[in-house]
């Protein structure tokens, strides 16, 4: 009888973990932010406890549901209120730009030079002079913008001199204007409204994402409600 009870609680634990994972959503390990990572470990630990809990399996079951619910709630909050994302998920950190390494930002990201160079080499950049900008994303991955004449397709070998690409800044996300980013770019709401109207967009709520670089190259992605 005890063996049968153990099997049933183990199956219940597996089923609950599967449902919580489907309910919360799944990402690759490299895409997890810090909170998702520790939540995943905790839920897995509780599931293991539930699998062997014969007397009161409802306790770990309730804990799993609570952890899954809180994780989902924070995901919804971060999507609804973009300004809270930097507090919940963290913010990207520029580690290198235009040939300059930022020592303080490396400390902030808790990386030393050796780790930084390993991450560069993993992406195929053995020569740091071929890197225009390196950004440490909040999910722990390094994003690199190469120097223009070192990009794939070898424009340098074709005697071309392409203009240096610049980083884009998000001005609208999920139908909400990011006024701090707008001010940082030296722009205002009047300019943004003009850009939208030129593209026959009458409200920021119709915009899924709008980005702009220092050359005022403005790119808009509209809200699409149709599923593929």
N, C-alpha and C positions, 0 to 999 in steps of 0.2 A: 504493500500500500504506500509506504514511504517512497519507494522508487517511482511509483506512478505519479505521486504528487510532485516529486523532483522533476520528472519529465514534463509535466504540465506547466510548472512554473518556469522552466527553461524555455519552453515553446512560447509561453506568454511573454516572457522577457524579449525573445527574439521578435515576436510580432509587434510588440509595443515600440521597440527600437526602430523597426522598419517603418511603422506608421509615423513616428515622430520625425524621422529623417525625411520622409516624403512630404510631411506637413511643413517642416521648416525650410526644406530646399537643400540641394546639394551643390557643393563646389569641389574643384580639385584642391588638393592640399596646398598647393602653391598660391591658390587664390584666397585662402582663408585669412581673415584678419585675426588679430590677437584674441579678441573676444570669442569669435566663432571657434577658434582652435581650443581654448580652454573649456568652452561649453561642450564641444564634441567629446573631449576627454572625460569630462564629468558625467555626461549622459551615458557614455560607454561604461564607466565605472559603476554607475547606478544600475545599469542593465545587468551587469555581471552579478551584482549583489542580489538583484531580484531573481535571477536564475537559480540561486541557492537558498533563497529565503522561503522556508516552508510554512512558518507560523503566521507571519503578517506580510505577505507579498504586496499588499495594497500600499504600504508605505513607500517603498522604492518606486512603485508604479506611479503614485501621485507626484513624487519628486521628479520623475522623468517628464511627466506632462507639464509641470510647472517650469522646468528648465526650457523645454521646447516652446512653451507659450511666451516666456520672457524673451527668448531669442527672436521669435517671430515678431513680437511687439516692438522690440528695438529696431528690427529691420524696417518695419512699417514707419516708425517714427523718423528714422534717418532718411527715408525716401520722401516723406511728407515735409520735413523741415531740413533742407540742405545745410543750413548753418550749423546744425547739431552734428553733422557728419564728422567734422574735424575733432569733436570731443569724443565721439563714439568710436570712430575708425582711425583717427589720426590724420595727418596731412603729409603729402609728399615733401621730400627734402632734397634740395639741389646740392649735390656733392661736388660737382665740377662744372665749370662754365667758362668757355673761351680760354682754355688753357690754365685756369686757376682752380686749384683744389681748396675746398673750404674745410679747414681743420675742425672748426667748431661744429660744423654740420655733420662731419664724420663722427664726432663725439656724441652729438645728439642722436644720431642713428645707431650708436653703439657699434660702430665698425672701426677697425683699424685699417691701415693702408694695405696690409697683406690681404685681408678679406676683400677689400674693395677691388684690388687688382685681380684676385681670383674670379670675382664676379664679372669683371670686364673680359677676362680671358675666356670664360664660359660662353660669352656671347661673340667670341671671335675677335676681340679687340686686344691685341698684344702690344700695340703701340698707343700710348695714351694721347699722343699728339693727333691721332685720327678721330678723337672724340671732341665734339663741340659742347655737348651738355650731357651730364649723367644725373639722373634723378632716382633717388631711393623711394620707391612707392610704399604706401602704408601697409601693403600686404607682404612686404619683405623682398620684393623683386626689384632689380635694377633696370631702369629704362634708359636707353642711350640714343641720343641724336648725333649721328656722325658728321664730321666735317664734310662739306658738300663734295669736294673733289675726291673723297674716299668712299663714297657710297657705292653700293652694288651697281652694276651696269657701267662702271668705270668711265664716267664722263671725262676724267683726266686723261685717259688713254686716247680719247677722241678729240683732244685739244679743245675741250669745252670749258667754259668758266661759268658754271651755274651760280646763281645768287644763293647766298646762304639762307637756308630755311630757318625760320624762327618758331619759337614755341607758341602754341595757341593757348589763350586763356578763356576759360568758360565764362560766358556772360549770362546765359540762361540755361537752367537745367530743370527738366520736369515742369516746364511752364512757370518757373519762378526766376525773377531777375536777381542776379548776384551783384548787389550794388557795391559791395566792397571791392570785387574784382573790376567792376566798371570804373570806379574811382582810381584804382591802382593803375589802370590803363590810361588815365587822363581823359576819360570819356564821361558822358552824362546821359540821362534818360532821353533828352531831346534827340541826340545823335542816334541812340539805339532805336527809338521810335521811327526815325526817318529811314534807317536801314531796313526795318521790318516792313514798312509801308512800300518801299521800293520793290519788295519781293511779294507784295500783295498779302501781307500778313497783318491783321488788324489788332492782334492781342498776343502778348507773350504766352498766354495760356495755350495757344496753338503751336507752341514751339517745344519740341522735345529737348533739343540741344542747339545752342548758338555759341560759336567760338570766334575769337578774333586774335590776330597777331599784331606785332608792333608796326607793321606796315599797313595796318587797318584792313587786312584781308578778312572779310567777314563771311562766315560759312554757317548756314542754318539747316537744321534737320527738323522737319515738321512732325507733329504728333501723327502717328499712324495707328488707327484703331483696328485696321483689318489684320487678321492673323494669317500667317503663311499656311 
